[in-house]
Amino acid sequence: MRKIERDNTGLMRPGQNLVVAGYAGYAGTIAIVRQKREELLQWFTKGYLDRIMENEDGTLSGNLERWKALGATECEPAGEGGILSALWNLSGAYMTGIEFSLRQIPVKQETIEVCERYDLNPYRLYSDGCLLFVTDNGGEMVLALEREGIHAAVIGRVTEGIGRIIRHGESSGYLDRPAEDEIHKVL
């Protein structure tokens, strides 16, 4: 996976919240349904696949200036490599730690079901249109995004040091370096 160069034009410091807007892996889900529709009809109804395509959300832009009014101090688009790649890249860009919960990351049920069919990790699936924000008050930012019609959730926080910790229920571990996007296993 190629390293994405970025300019740190915002602010990211320990104590801030991490917010995800949009849905992890949904752009990848749409691409898979578009390319593998006939194959997917073995497991899903035509109506179900049609609903996935009809529910295509508008792509959210990663332009930080647009989101500052809603409380963002930094923004990282999740695209190639999924939301986990975005978390890794943003943490690395600022050389700071993060702690987050997988269960809090917004993922549509349709993405989970399509990923199960192909043994894919939805958090490492192409996520264009999904954004990762850093903010001083995650709860307020989620409310502001929802007033704009954008689904969002607080998933964690920025921490001291450089550790990237994933919480999954009672267990925890470290975020792995980004790997090839899961979509390449199918398309």
C-alpha positions as CSV (number, residue, x, y, z in Angstrom):
1,M,0.0,0.0,0.0
2,R,1.4,3.4,-0.9
3,K,1.9,6.0,1.8
4,I,-0.3,9.0,1.4
5,E,1.4,12.3,2.0
6,R,-0.7,14.8,3.8
7,D,-0.4,18.3,5.2
8,N,-1.3,18.7,8.9
9,T,-3.4,21.8,8.6
10,G,-5.5,21.1,11.6
11,L,-5.1,20.2,15.3
12,M,-4.9,16.8,17.0
13,R,-3.9,16.5,20.6
14,P,-4.5,14.1,23.5
15,G,-7.9,14.4,25.1
16,Q,-9.8,15.1,21.9
17,N,-12.5,12.8,20.6
18,L,-12.5,10.7,17.4
19,V,-15.7,10.9,15.4
20,V,-16.6,8.9,12.2
21,A,-19.2,10.3,9.8
22,G,-20.8,8.1,7.2
23,Y,-20.4,4.3,7.1
24,A,-17.2,2.3,7.0
25,G,-17.0,0.0,4.0
26,Y,-20.2,1.1,2.3
27,A,-18.5,2.4,-0.9
28,G,-16.8,-1.0,-1.2
29,T,-20.1,-2.8,-0.6
30,I,-21.7,-0.8,-3.5
31,A,-18.7,-1.6,-5.8
32,I,-18.9,-5.3,-4.9
33,V,-22.7,-5.4,-5.5
34,R,-22.2,-3.5,-8.8
35,Q,-19.5,-6.0,-10.1
36,K,-20.7,-9.3,-8.5
37,R,-24.5,-8.8,-8.6
38,E,-25.2,-12.2,-10.4
39,E,-23.1,-14.1,-8.0
40,L,-24.6,-12.3,-5.0
41,L,-28.1,-13.3,-6.2
42,Q,-27.3,-16.8,-4.9
43,W,-27.5,-15.5,-1.4
44,F,-29.6,-12.3,-1.5
45,T,-32.8,-11.3,-3.2
46,K,-32.9,-8.9,-6.1
47,G,-34.8,-6.4,-4.0
48,Y,-32.2,-6.5,-1.2
49,L,-29.4,-5.8,-3.7
50,D,-31.5,-3.0,-5.3
51,R,-31.9,-1.4,-1.9
52,I,-28.2,-1.4,-1.4
53,M,-27.7,0.5,-4.6
54,E,-30.6,2.9,-3.9
55,N,-29.2,3.8,-0.5
56,E,-25.9,5.0,-1.9
57,D,-25.0,7.9,0.3
58,G,-23.5,11.1,-1.1
59,T,-19.8,11.3,-0.8
60,L,-18.6,13.4,2.0
61,S,-15.7,15.7,1.2
62,G,-12.6,15.7,3.4
63,N,-12.2,19.5,3.2
64,L,-11.4,20.5,6.8
65,E,-12.7,24.1,6.3
66,R,-16.2,22.8,5.6
67,W,-16.3,20.9,8.9
68,K,-14.7,23.4,11.3
69,A,-18.1,25.1,11.8
70,L,-19.3,21.8,13.2
71,G,-16.4,21.4,15.6
72,A,-13.8,19.5,13.6
73,T,-10.1,20.4,14.3
74,E,-8.8,17.8,11.8
75,C,-10.3,15.5,9.2
76,E,-9.0,12.3,7.4
77,P,-11.0,10.8,4.5
78,A,-11.4,7.0,4.7
79,G,-10.9,5.6,1.3
80,E,-8.5,2.9,0.2
81,G,-7.8,0.6,3.1
82,G,-10.9,1.5,4.9
83,I,-11.5,3.3,8.2
84,L,-8.6,1.4,9.9
85,S,-6.2,2.9,7.4
86,A,-7.6,6.4,8.0
87,L,-7.1,5.9,11.8
88,W,-3.5,4.7,11.3
89,N,-2.7,7.5,8.8
90,L,-4.1,10.3,11.0
91,S,-2.4,9.0,14.2
92,G,0.9,8.7,12.3
93,A,0.7,12.1,10.7
94,Y,0.5,13.7,14.2
95,M,2.7,11.1,16.0
96,T,0.1,10.7,18.7
97,G,-1.8,7.8,20.1
98,I,-5.4,6.8,19.7
99,E,-7.8,4.5,21.4
100,F,-11.1,3.5,19.8
101,S,-13.9,0.9,19.9
102,L,-14.6,-1.2,16.8
103,R,-18.2,-1.6,17.9
104,Q,-18.7,2.2,17.8
105,I,-17.6,2.5,14.1
106,P,-20.8,2.9,12.0
107,V,-21.1,0.0,9.6
108,K,-24.3,-0.8,7.7
109,Q,-25.8,-4.3,8.1
110,E,-25.6,-4.7,4.3
111,T,-21.8,-4.3,4.4
112,I,-21.5,-6.9,7.2
113,E,-23.6,-9.4,5.2
114,V,-21.7,-8.9,1.9
115,C,-18.4,-9.0,3.7
116,E,-19.4,-12.3,5.4
117,R,-20.0,-13.8,1.9
118,Y,-16.4,-13.0,0.8
119,D,-14.7,-13.3,4.2
120,L,-13.7,-9.6,4.2
121,N,-13.0,-7.2,7.0
122,P,-15.5,-4.3,6.7
123,Y,-13.2,-2.0,8.6
124,R,-10.5,-2.5,5.9
125,L,-12.9,-2.2,3.0
126,Y,-12.9,0.8,0.6
127,S,-14.7,3.6,2.5
128,D,-14.9,6.6,0.2
129,G,-17.4,9.0,1.6
130,C,-16.7,8.1,5.2
131,L,-14.7,10.6,7.2
132,L,-12.7,10.5,10.5
133,F,-12.8,13.7,12.5
134,V,-10.8,15.0,15.5
135,T,-12.9,17.3,17.7
136,D,-12.9,18.8,21.2
137,N,-16.5,17.6,21.9
138,G,-17.5,14.5,20.0
139,G,-21.1,14.5,21.3
140,E,-21.7,18.0,20.1
141,M,-20.2,17.2,16.7
142,V,-22.3,14.1,16.2
143,L,-25.4,16.1,17.0
144,A,-24.3,18.8,14.5
145,L,-23.6,16.2,11.8
146,E,-27.0,14.5,12.4
147,R,-28.7,17.9,12.0
148,E,-27.0,18.0,8.5
149,G,-28.5,14.5,7.8
150,I,-25.1,12.8,8.2
151,H,-24.9,9.7,10.4
152,A,-22.0,9.9,12.9
153,A,-20.6,8.3,16.1
154,V,-17.9,9.0,18.6
155,I,-15.5,6.0,18.4
156,G,-12.7,7.0,20.7
157,R,-10.1,9.5,21.7
158,V,-6.6,10.8,21.1
159,T,-4.1,9.7,23.7
160,E,-0.6,10.4,24.9
161,G,2.2,8.5,23.3
162,I,2.0,6.7,20.0
163,G,0.0,3.6,20.8
164,R,-2.9,2.8,18.5
165,I,-5.3,0.7,20.7
166,I,-8.4,-1.1,19.5
167,R,-11.1,-2.0,22.0
168,H,-13.4,-4.8,21.1
169,G,-15.7,-5.6,23.9
170,E,-13.7,-6.7,26.9
171,S,-10.5,-7.3,24.9
172,S,-8.1,-4.9,23.4
173,G,-5.1,-5.0,21.0
174,Y,-3.0,-2.8,18.8
175,L,-4.0,-1.5,15.4
176,D,-1.9,-3.3,12.6
177,R,-0.2,-1.4,9.9
178,P,-2.5,-0.9,6.9
179,A,-2.7,-3.7,4.4
180,E,-4.1,-4.0,0.9
181,D,-7.7,-3.0,0.7
182,E,-10.1,-5.9,1.2
183,I,-11.9,-5.0,-2.1
184,H,-9.0,-6.4,-4.0
185,K,-9.8,-9.9,-2.7
186,V,-13.0,-9.8,-4.7
187,L,-12.6,-7.3,-7.6
